[in-house]
Amino acid sequence: MFVLNETNVFRVCCTPVDMRQGLLRLSQVVRSHAFNPSDGVVYVFYNRSRNRIKLLHWERCGFVVYHKQMAQGCLSSKIIRASTGFYDLRWDELVLYIEGINPNCYRRKRYNKSESRYRYLCTAMWLNSG
């Protein structure tokens, strides 16, 4: 059962991981950075091309591995925040990264029709003058 939500703590591995690794090898990666894989934290791993992601999570009686392969595109490169180890990530940021949206981007301004009309007229006058 999928029980991940905003109450969980998410830690992202800063280095790409071979996606052929199973839960024992992923647990070993977590232990090598002095964390306990059965502490209830969700550990997030991605591959070098960032088109696959694995989440390692301890539930009541065992490990659960969630694996997603992107049909198109890849995870945003902004998911890599540090050079080594793990860093914490919020639930909403994780969802945006998985969907391919950069949470730090700003909203673009709407298209201004009168401004484009002014550019068109200036260009037409310049072409007609020569």
C-alpha positions, 0 to 999 in steps of 0.5 A: 500500500502506498503510504507516503505523504507530507508527514514522511522525511525524505532524504535524497542520495547526492550521487547517482546509483545503479538501478539494478541494485535491490533493496539490500544494496540500497540499504548498504548505501544508506548505512555507509553514510551513517543512517539507519535504513529502518528508521522510517525515513524515505531514501530517494535514489536516482540513476545517472541519466535521471530517468529512473528513481527508487524510493526505499522505505521501511514500513511496519514489517519490512522494506518497500521499494518504489521504482519509477521509470520516466516515459519521457524526460527526466528528473530536474537537475536541480535535485542534485544539491550537494556533492556527497551524502544525503540531504533532506527534501520536502514532499511537495518538492519531491512530487514536483521533481518527479513530475519534471517541474523545477520548484525554484522557477519563476512564473513567466509573464503573460503574452502582451499583445500590444507590445508585440504589435508595437514591435511589428510596426517598428520592424515594418517601418525599418524595412520600408525605410531602406 
